[in-house]
Amino acid sequence: MIRSRKVGLMNRLVQLGILAYVVGWVFVWEKGYQEVDSIVSSVTIKVKGVTMTNTSTLGPRVWDVADYVIPPQEENTVFIMTNMIMTLNQTQGSCPELPDKTTVCKAEEDCHAGYVGTHSNGVQTGNCVKYNGSIKTCEIYAWCPVEDDTNIPRPAFLKDAENFTILVKNNIWYPKFDFAKRNILPSINSTYLKRCIYDPQTDPFCPIFRIQKIMEAAGQNFQEMAMEGGVMGLQIKWNCDLDKAASLCVPKYSFRRLDNKDSRYTVSPGYNFRFAKYYRDTSGLEARTLIKAYGIRFDVMVFGKAGKFDIIPTMINIGSGLALLGVATVLCDIIVLYFMKRRHFYREKKYKYVEDYELGSLGLLQLGHRPRSVPLDRCQWSLWNKPQRRGWCESAVLWILRGLLAHIPDMPRREKSYRKYLAQICHSAELPVIQHVPDLGGSHITQTHLFPY
């Protein structure tokens, strides 16, 4: 025991810190007394909204859910088209390819029949035809006329889509506790559901979200994102303490943009894909309308956990906390032995060193006490006393002692000395017992004791 106020105060402070960690962090903040279960969830999404456009190509047209939600149903996600490039009345036939470095030609030798490039719209026929008054391109067999997506409509084609609403229905289940709930809370009735729009301050539990408010909450501009598209995340977090009332287990919503909007990454930005609507014209020829759709995809992500009191994690964390209290003693020992001014004095008092000394002409080591020996069986030892066995006895024990005693300093290495000593052992009824005793420095001392049988 060291009577030092500094060491004692440090020991108590470390113990107090460990106690604060166990009580404050493990039990209060992390609720280490609870059994935890992960969430099982299902999501369904419905979109509502109508808008109208008036263009020279299509004329006045009304767009509803069946027009801009593509496809009608997906798993935990919904895509809303906000912009598009439409190519009308495409039919199978031959037409000039769009001009670029690989398709511009001057003669038919520049075109190769059957060639299909990575970005081709069809298969080359081998002919070089006029694209316009000044440019010739290779002719292709494809859906003609080919799509020209060089210029994206600005502003977005469905710029009023920011007023559309999204209804998210989320059902959760914690199987370990057999606890189920949904985000349309029991306090919400049909009248409230028809008129409410989510707002983090006034209506934090309304499951209907206006697209404009989602974009604002994520720090995005809808009109910019609507032109080239993007991916938005709607996060629903369920963290439930089942030791409290079930009514306190409620969802929390948050929003963020998932695709990269960094200005350094300008290659293939946004989100788009193509689809076609097929029909037959008055002559019975198959035709289609090709649409390259730009839009916003909303991914609904549900995560969370539930906890409930259980005796097993409680006892495990209490035991771990008690074990951590031993760290204070180890830390104080390190400081006392290596950092304090009187560290050499404390180290001498903590450890005791025993010096070795030599005995006998053979250099065998002895200790102050007689170790316990394990003699051979009397009948077995009597075989070695027979005259025909003594030579074997001497050779075997000599071989063993050579290996064990070779590392002892000042040990005579003459074989005659060994044989003389071993002859006395084997002709007498004495048994050599060799032990390894560890010293305080961590090494081992080889000891040999002779005990009469």
FENHU-V217892 format. One record per backbone hydrogen bond with DSSP energy under -1.0 kcal/mol. NH is the residue of the N-H (numbers start at 1). CO is the residue of the C=O. Records with the same first field share a line. If there is no record, write none. Layout:
# FENHU-V217892
NH = CO + CO
This chain:
# FENHU-V217892
4 = 2
8 = 4
9 = 5
10 = 6
11 = 7
12 = 8
13 = 9
14 = 10
15 = 11
16 = 12
17 = 13
18 = 14
19 = 15
20 = 16
21 = 17
22 = 18
23 = 19
24 = 20
25 = 21
26 = 21
27 = 22
28 = 23
29 = 24
30 = 25
32 = 26
34 = 31
35 = 308
37 = 306
40 = 173
42 = 171
44 = 169
46 = 167
48 = 165
51 = 63
53 = 61
55 = 59
59 = 55
61 = 53
63 = 51
67 = 64
68 = 64
69 = 65
70 = 79
78 = 298
80 = 296
81 = 68
82 = 294
83 = 294
85 = 292
87 = 290
90 = 288
91 = 144
93 = 142
95 = 140
97 = 138
104 = 100
105 = 136
110 = 107
111 = 108
114 = 124
115 = 112
120 = 117
123 = 141
124 = 115
125 = 139
129 = 137
131 = 135
132 = 135
137 = 129
138 = 103
139 = 127
140 = 95
141 = 123
142 = 93
144 = 91
158 = 82
161 = 158
163 = 160
164 = 161
165 = 48
166 = 209
167 = 46
168 = 207
169 = 44
171 = 42
172 = 181
173 = 40
174 = 179
178 = 174
179 = 174
181 = 172
183 = 170
185 = 183
188 = 185
193 = 189
194 = 190
196 = 192
198 = 208
199 = 203
203 = 199
206 = 203
209 = 166
211 = 164
212 = 162
214 = 210
215 = 211
216 = 212
217 = 213
218 = 214
219 = 216
220 = 215
225 = 221
226 = 222
229 = 225
230 = 295
232 = 297
233 = 256
234 = 299
235 = 254
236 = 301
237 = 252
238 = 303
240 = 305
242 = 307
244 = 241
248 = 245
249 = 246
250 = 248
252 = 237
254 = 235
256 = 233
258 = 231
259 = 231
265 = 262
271 = 228
273 = 293
275 = 291
277 = 289
279 = 287
281 = 285
284 = 281
287 = 279
288 = 90
289 = 277
290 = 87
291 = 275
292 = 85
293 = 273
294 = 83
295 = 271
296 = 80
297 = 230
298 = 78
299 = 232
300 = 76
301 = 234
303 = 236
305 = 238
306 = 37
307 = 240
308 = 35
310 = 33
314 = 310
315 = 311
316 = 312
317 = 313
318 = 314
319 = 315
320 = 316
321 = 317
322 = 318
323 = 319
324 = 320
326 = 323
327 = 324
328 = 325
330 = 326
331 = 327
332 = 328
333 = 329
334 = 330
335 = 331
336 = 332
337 = 333
338 = 334
339 = 335
340 = 335
343 = 340
346 = 342
347 = 343
348 = 344
349 = 345
350 = 346
351 = 347
359 = 364
363 = 360
381 = 377
382 = 378
389 = 386
393 = 389
394 = 390
395 = 391
396 = 392
397 = 393
398 = 394
399 = 395
400 = 396
401 = 397
402 = 398
403 = 399
404 = 400
405 = 401
408 = 405
411 = 408
418 = 414
419 = 415
420 = 416
421 = 417
422 = 418
423 = 419
424 = 420
425 = 421
426 = 422
427 = 423
428 = 424
431 = 451
433 = 449
435 = 447
437 = 445
439 = 443
442 = 439
445 = 437
447 = 435
449 = 433
451 = 431
453 = 429
